[in-house]
C-alpha cells in the first residue's frame, strides 16, 4: 500500500487568491508537522515529496515568514 507523503488542507474557500497559503501536513516522518505554502508553489512540494527528491524538513526549513514561497 502506498503511503501518501502529505495531505493538503485548504484554509480558504476560494483558491484563486495566490497569496493566501494552503496548509501541507507531513504524514510520514514527523506526522502532523505543518508548512504553509502559497498556491503557486504547491506543485513544488507535491512533486518533490511524491518523487522522494526532497524531505518535508527541507521545505519546513525554507520558510522565512511562516509561508513557503519557493526556493
C-alpha positions as CSV (number, residue, x, y, z in Angstrom):
1,X,0.0,0.0,0.0
2,X,1.4,3.4,-1.0
3,X,1.6,5.9,1.9
4,X,0.9,9.5,0.9
5,X,3.8,11.9,1.8
6,X,1.5,14.7,2.9
7,X,-2.1,16.0,3.0
8,X,-3.3,19.3,1.9
9,X,-5.8,21.4,3.9
10,X,-7.5,24.3,2.2
11,X,-7.8,27.1,4.6
12,X,-9.8,29.3,2.2
13,X,-13.0,28.7,0.2
14,X,-11.5,30.2,-3.0
15,X,-8.1,29.1,-4.3
16,X,-7.8,31.9,-6.8
17,X,-6.1,34.1,-4.2
18,X,-2.5,33.2,-4.9
19,X,-1.1,34.9,-1.8
20,X,-3.3,33.1,0.7
21,X,-1.5,30.0,1.9
22,X,-2.6,26.4,2.0
23,X,-1.6,24.0,4.8
24,X,0.5,21.0,4.0
25,X,0.8,18.3,6.7
26,X,3.5,15.7,6.9
27,X,2.1,12.2,7.0
28,X,5.4,10.3,7.1
29,X,8.4,11.1,9.4
30,X,7.0,13.8,11.7
31,X,3.3,13.2,11.4
32,X,1.4,16.4,12.0
33,X,4.3,18.8,11.2
34,X,2.9,21.6,9.0
35,X,4.1,24.0,6.4
36,X,2.0,26.8,4.8
37,X,2.5,27.3,1.1
38,X,1.3,29.8,-1.5
39,X,-0.8,28.2,-4.2
40,X,1.8,28.9,-6.9
41,X,4.4,26.8,-5.1
42,X,2.2,23.8,-4.1
43,X,3.4,21.8,-7.1
44,X,7.0,22.0,-5.9
45,X,6.2,20.4,-2.5
46,X,3.9,17.8,-4.0
47,X,6.3,16.8,-6.8
48,X,9.4,16.6,-4.7
49,X,7.8,14.7,-1.8
50,X,6.0,12.3,-4.1
51,X,9.1,11.6,-6.0
52,X,11.3,11.4,-2.9
53,X,13.6,14.1,-4.3
54,X,13.4,16.1,-1.1
55,X,12.2,15.7,2.5
56,X,9.5,17.6,4.3
57,X,12.2,19.1,6.6
58,X,13.7,20.9,3.6
59,X,10.5,22.7,2.9
60,X,9.9,23.4,6.5
61,X,13.3,24.9,6.8
62,X,12.8,27.2,3.8
63,X,10.0,29.4,5.3
64,X,11.0,32.9,6.2
65,X,7.7,34.4,7.2
66,X,5.9,31.2,8.0
67,X,4.9,30.6,4.4
68,X,6.9,28.6,1.7
69,X,7.1,30.8,-1.3
70,X,9.7,28.8,-3.3
71,X,13.5,28.5,-3.2
